[in-house]
């Protein structure tokens, strides 16, 4: 699959796509993307991308606009998690597997693995690589525990990656460095760093900072390295949220730190590498939710500004101008997302979503001021349903924002009325729905449904006020925020309140079950995909086997649920499985057997409880599937079962 050039000027950019057609088949939405992970090399001359179907997926490496690819790496049915260039000749491929490695005790876990593909030799090897004689004195797993970070010094490429080793027979994090010219790996963090969580590497490949967490004291500590020796720079309490190392400052003289405040908000500070002094970060006035690091220097270069659309701020004037020009070129699109860029920002890959564009990748050349379509993310989907950003009032007066997707194929210029509705709450719950193409809501819209995706209280990405408003509101106002959206749309005449179902995954699956048990008279049916049904059982699963590294997460959930311990009676009051007698609508349960986040038993037990209570329930068991629906075959199985269930119990017409 080669890039095709469509010589379109920025002033009149368009997508070379087919004209509007009938609704695509469900297979087009349910299978994994047929084109994904499009990554430009640092010099902008090559591109890596993933193509294929559920039977065989291939990583292709091509020179731009060349007829034949430079290389093709078959990844089969492996769960691909990302592509990343280490330099112009080495590509890092990250995959994952659900497993319990031999010799370990506990539960199965999702482990990530990385391999480096060498274009010159057409061969690959694992990260961490061969330790030779420089290995640590204890065992090391052949997995990674974070994003690989390349550094190029004097033309020499190294890749740093956190990994797992076993001091005192317990798993801990360490930082490893692999030399790409030799493939040899060494452990560069200290063997005694059993509290280490994160490291910061400068452009020459030296560790300049390390963060540690001490559970016994519930404190976060920062060490700055000068001439290889650690010096304490910060020591603060952090029972739940703690500071985070974000990167080096623009001039490389300080460390940028994201630090929580007493009121729950965040501020950015910088710690001097020279003397450890703490001062406000010079870019703190931008109020960025997060920041980006440069791939090869570790310096902070900008950050995203997410609202209803994707936007970014970059500190380098050329980079910022390149992004602004590109975004302006696609001003008619619903959303433009920056996927990758060359080191000099003269070439970019963007993912463009909206009417007239579909959901397609574009190559942007700033030198020629042209954009060229690469292809659709999902083959067979050329027309997308329109998405609106709306707001409504919750019962207590709080403003709730949401994405509203209207059915595909509504007559142009017509006012939508009395539509059937699917409420689709996101997972997390401390997450958010993102701008752009959402395959599940688009699939429902292609079948004639409107889809509401509320950013209910407890959602992340919109500030501390909305997130913290969810604390203690699990199954309460977090739930009524959803049904208040149904009421608001019904009051406008846009939807038919008698034709509403709720569908969700993970926390969204819990919300679907809560809509059938803790509420009544709102939904016509409910679909829970990997949803929580028994909160006490779920919390027990997360807390076993005992691992003090997870205690902060446990405290986070206790705060969200408004409980003190596992004996709190609130857990039964909020658990759908304890209220199956209240169910009066059909329920569909779907769960992957390889789920390591919400165990399969959460749906299995709920199905049994519903059957014992004489309720109408269906249960679809996905063999070999994880929490994230990572496989095409089972993802499509989920979608087909869900649409069939919806069309039976809430016909769109």
Secondary structure, DSSP 8 states (H G I E B T S, - for coil): -------EEGGG---------S---HHHHHS--SEEEEEE-TTSSEEEEEEE-SS-EEEEEEETT-SS-SEEEEEET-EEEEEEEEETTEEEEEEEEEE--TT--S--EEEEEEEEEETTTTEEEEES-B-TT---SS-B-SSBSS--EEEEETTEEEEEEEEEEEETTEEEEEEEEEETTT-BEEE-S-TT-TTEEEEEE-TTS-EEEEEEEETTTTEEEEEEEETTEEEEEEEEE-SSS--EEEEE-TTSSEEEEEEE-TTS-EEEEEEETTT--EEE-TTGGG--SS-EE-TTT-BEEEEE--SSS--EEESSHHHHHHHHHHHHHTTTSSEEEEEEE-TTSSEEEEEEEETTTEEEEEEEETTTTEEEEEEESSTT------EEEEEEE-TTS-EEEEEEE--TT--TT----SEEEEE---SSSS----SS--HHHHHHHHTT-EEEEE--TT-SSS-HHHHHTTTT-TTTHHHHHHHHHHHHHHHTTSEEEEEEEEEEETHHHHHHHHHHHTS-SS-SEEEEES----HHHHHHHHT-S--GGGHHHHHHHHHHHT-SSTT-THHHHH-GGGGGGG--SEEEEEEETT-SSS-THHHHHHHHHHHHTT--EEEEEETT--TT---HHHHHHHHHHHHHHHHHHS---
